Amino acid sequence: MFLGKVVGTVWSTKKTENLQNLRFLIINPLNLKKAPLTDVVICADLLGAGVGETVICAYGHAARQAIYPQNPNALSIEAAVVGIVDRVDVDENLIEDSPRQIKSGK
């Protein structure tokens, strides 16, 4: 799973049958410092997330299970919004120290 910011929507009137009635969002993944990465991911969304919101996204089987638990293998998706985030609390000191500790072998 990863955190991301909703930066847009994808509109598709023609799509495979197993994707009918699914809404798709453009998600910009966030790193642990809450900074956006340069890539985007297209995620299915049943929760109604809006542009500007931070969301939790799942990949692969977990994403399909979240959207269609009765038969997850019937969906042609790779990512899905599984939560809309109200708040993120991060101890910035721990994030800053982690890479140095790993690199120095501590």
Backbone bond lengths (Angstrom), bond angles and torsions (degrees), N, CA, C in turn:
res aa  C-N    CA-C-N  psi(-1)  N-CA   C-N-CA  omega(-1)  CA-C   N-CA-C  phi
1 M - - - 1.455 - - 1.522 108.73 -
2 F 1.312 114.45 158.97 1.454 119.79 178.04 1.529 109.29 -149.78
3 L 1.324 114.91 159.06 1.462 121.36 173.86 1.514 108.73 -92.38
4 G 1.316 116.29 144.04 1.449 119.43 177.64 1.512 111.27 -151.02
5 K 1.316 114.69 163.31 1.467 122.47 177.21 1.522 107.70 -107.15
6 V 1.325 116.27 131.04 1.459 120.48 177.11 1.528 107.82 -74.00
7 V 1.334 115.97 119.97 1.460 120.21 -177.78 1.524 112.88 -114.22
8 G 1.325 117.22 -4.39 1.459 118.95 178.65 1.517 112.01 176.92
9 T 1.318 115.15 -179.40 1.458 121.76 178.58 1.520 108.92 -125.02
10 V 1.321 115.39 157.62 1.456 121.69 176.18 1.524 107.18 -116.98
11 W 1.324 116.71 126.21 1.457 121.84 178.80 1.520 108.28 -107.49
12 S 1.321 116.32 125.98 1.455 121.04 -179.62 1.526 108.85 -141.52
13 T 1.320 116.64 109.50 1.460 119.28 179.35 1.521 111.59 -81.68
14 K 1.316 117.78 -26.98 1.465 121.67 176.26 1.521 108.53 -108.63
15 K 1.324 115.19 119.12 1.460 120.64 178.18 1.522 108.88 -155.87
16 T 1.309 116.61 165.14 1.456 120.12 -178.40 1.523 110.10 -60.42
17 E 1.302 115.35 155.08 1.468 121.28 -174.00 1.527 112.74 -57.45
18 N 1.339 117.19 -38.07 1.466 118.75 -176.98 1.531 113.34 -75.05
19 L 1.318 117.00 -0.46 1.468 120.45 176.63 1.529 112.30 -108.76
20 Q 1.323 117.00 1.87 1.458 120.35 177.87 1.533 109.45 -61.04
21 N 1.292 116.15 145.91 1.470 123.54 179.12 1.525 113.74 68.15
22 L 1.317 117.96 13.58 1.466 120.67 174.53 1.525 109.21 -104.57
23 R 1.310 115.29 139.36 1.463 123.26 177.00 1.526 106.59 -99.01
24 F 1.323 117.37 142.70 1.457 121.00 -179.28 1.520 111.31 -121.82
25 L 1.318 115.37 137.46 1.459 122.48 -179.44 1.521 110.38 -118.87
26 I 1.321 116.03 152.47 1.461 121.72 172.64 1.521 106.39 -96.07
27 I 1.324 115.97 118.97 1.462 121.99 -176.43 1.522 109.69 -112.53
28 N 1.319 115.69 130.24 1.458 122.05 174.48 1.521 107.03 -99.45
29 P 1.348 118.93 107.84 1.467 120.77 -178.55 1.525 111.51 -59.55
30 L 1.329 115.46 146.99 1.465 122.23 177.39 1.515 109.22 -108.69
31 N 1.330 116.53 146.07 1.460 118.64 172.60 1.525 108.70 -89.88
32 L 1.313 117.58 179.59 1.465 120.35 -175.88 1.520 113.59 -64.28
33 K 1.319 117.77 -17.84 1.465 121.01 177.58 1.521 110.71 -88.81
34 K 1.334 116.64 9.78 1.464 124.20 -179.90 1.523 112.56 66.36
35 A 1.330 117.67 17.76 1.461 120.92 177.51 1.525 108.99 -92.95
36 P 1.326 118.02 140.42 1.462 119.24 -179.92 1.526 111.57 -70.90
37 L 1.326 115.36 143.45 1.451 121.25 172.33 1.525 107.92 -85.50
38 T 1.306 117.78 174.01 1.462 119.92 -175.97 1.522 113.21 -86.42
39 D 1.329 119.03 -19.68 1.458 121.82 -178.74 1.521 111.04 -86.14
40 V 1.322 115.27 160.25 1.450 120.59 173.61 1.527 108.64 -125.86
41 V 1.333 115.78 156.79 1.446 123.39 179.09 1.524 107.21 -127.66
42 I 1.334 116.66 138.46 1.459 121.21 175.19 1.525 106.90 -92.65
43 C 1.334 116.88 121.57 1.470 122.24 -176.40 1.520 110.85 -121.24
44 A 1.325 115.66 138.61 1.460 120.66 170.75 1.523 107.68 -71.19
45 D 1.337 116.45 145.27 1.465 119.98 -177.39 1.527 110.98 -139.59
46 L 1.326 115.89 119.97 1.468 121.41 173.17 1.521 112.00 -105.75
47 L 1.332 117.17 -6.60 1.457 121.25 -173.38 1.526 113.75 -90.11
48 G 1.318 117.50 -15.17 1.462 119.99 179.03 1.511 113.91 83.95
49 A 1.327 117.90 33.34 1.465 120.76 177.65 1.518 109.85 -65.14
50 G 1.329 115.33 148.56 1.455 120.53 -178.42 1.516 112.55 -114.49
51 V 1.316 115.38 163.15 1.459 121.36 178.23 1.524 109.06 -57.43
52 G 1.320 115.71 133.43 1.460 122.02 -179.83 1.517 113.78 96.07
53 E 1.335 117.48 -15.43 1.466 119.73 -179.83 1.526 111.00 -81.38
54 T 1.331 114.82 151.02 1.459 121.48 172.95 1.521 107.56 -91.68
55 V 1.334 116.04 135.69 1.457 120.98 -176.01 1.530 110.36 -132.05
56 I 1.329 114.63 160.88 1.463 122.27 171.32 1.520 106.02 -102.21
57 C 1.327 115.82 129.86 1.459 120.68 -179.41 1.521 110.02 -120.08
58 A 1.325 115.31 147.31 1.461 122.36 176.37 1.523 108.31 -116.65
59 Y 1.344 115.03 154.02 1.466 122.04 178.47 1.520 111.13 -111.02
60 G 1.316 115.67 159.74 1.451 122.69 167.88 1.520 114.58 59.56
61 H 1.341 114.99 -137.44 1.457 121.22 -176.41 1.531 111.56 -58.54
62 A 1.317 116.98 -39.46 1.469 120.18 179.05 1.526 110.84 -59.86
63 A 1.321 117.56 -38.61 1.471 121.25 178.29 1.520 110.72 -66.68
64 R 1.331 116.30 -45.18 1.469 119.81 179.74 1.524 111.04 -65.44
65 Q 1.325 117.03 -38.62 1.464 121.98 178.39 1.535 110.79 -62.57
66 A 1.328 116.38 -39.06 1.470 120.43 -179.69 1.528 111.91 -67.28
67 I 1.312 117.39 -34.29 1.464 121.43 -177.48 1.529 111.94 -84.91
68 Y 1.340 116.34 -40.15 1.465 119.90 -174.96 1.526 110.10 -141.82
69 P 1.346 116.91 76.42 1.470 120.72 -174.52 1.527 114.42 -62.31
70 Q 1.324 118.57 -24.98 1.469 120.95 -178.79 1.525 111.80 -67.09
71 N 1.331 117.29 -34.30 1.460 121.34 -178.54 1.528 109.73 -156.11
72 P 1.330 117.31 73.54 1.469 120.09 -174.30 1.524 114.05 -59.84
73 N 1.324 117.89 -28.90 1.466 119.75 -178.63 1.524 112.79 -73.62
74 A 1.331 117.25 -6.17 1.460 120.96 179.19 1.521 112.92 -82.90
75 L 1.329 118.21 -6.23 1.466 121.37 -177.31 1.520 111.61 -101.60
76 S 1.325 114.99 144.83 1.465 121.73 177.44 1.526 110.23 -101.97
77 I 1.321 116.50 54.01 1.469 119.43 177.04 1.520 109.33 -122.72
78 E 1.300 115.72 158.12 1.458 121.40 177.94 1.523 112.15 -117.84
79 A 1.338 117.51 -18.18 1.463 120.72 -178.86 1.521 109.84 -145.68
80 A 1.342 115.78 148.50 1.461 120.83 -179.78 1.521 110.40 -148.15
81 V 1.328 114.97 147.65 1.459 121.24 172.21 1.524 106.78 -75.44
82 V 1.341 116.62 124.59 1.463 120.69 179.83 1.528 112.16 -116.11
83 G 1.331 117.45 -3.31 1.458 120.69 177.46 1.514 111.20 -166.26
84 I 1.319 115.75 147.77 1.463 122.28 172.66 1.520 106.48 -106.62
85 V 1.310 116.03 123.95 1.469 122.39 -171.69 1.523 110.93 -83.29
86 D 1.328 115.16 130.79 1.461 120.62 174.62 1.525 111.35 -88.26
87 R 1.330 115.16 -35.83 1.461 119.34 -175.09 1.523 109.08 -160.47
88 V 1.328 116.62 146.62 1.464 122.38 174.57 1.519 106.96 -126.29
89 D 1.322 116.63 123.76 1.460 121.52 176.18 1.522 108.43 -109.49
90 V 1.321 116.70 121.97 1.457 122.06 -177.98 1.521 108.79 -130.53
91 D 1.330 116.72 132.04 1.462 121.17 173.59 1.527 107.10 -85.55
92 E 1.341 116.22 99.56 1.465 122.04 -175.57 1.531 112.17 -57.47
93 N 1.320 118.15 -32.17 1.468 120.77 179.79 1.516 111.47 -63.97
94 L 1.310 116.81 -38.63 1.461 119.93 179.44 1.518 111.38 -69.32
95 I 1.312 118.06 -36.79 1.461 120.96 178.47 1.519 110.39 -67.33
96 E 1.314 116.94 -44.89 1.467 120.65 -179.52 1.519 111.77 -63.03
97 D 1.332 117.60 -37.52 1.464 121.34 -176.12 1.522 112.87 -78.88
98 S 1.315 117.71 -28.20 1.461 120.30 -173.94 1.517 113.84 -57.31
99 P 1.335 120.58 -50.04 1.470 119.16 -178.44 1.522 112.66 -63.81
100 R 1.331 117.90 -37.08 1.461 119.81 178.77 1.517 110.77 -66.06
101 Q 1.319 116.76 -39.92 1.461 119.52 179.70 1.509 110.40 -64.64
102 I 1.301 116.97 -41.88 1.474 119.82 179.73 1.508 110.43 -65.84
103 K 1.313 118.14 -45.32 1.454 121.56 -177.85 1.528 112.17 -66.29
104 S 1.329 117.07 -36.34 1.458 119.14 -177.34 1.527 111.85 -85.75
105 G 1.325 117.41 -5.09 1.454 120.48 177.75 1.506 113.83 83.00
106 K 1.332 119.88 13.12 1.462 122.32 179.31 1.498 110.95 -71.45
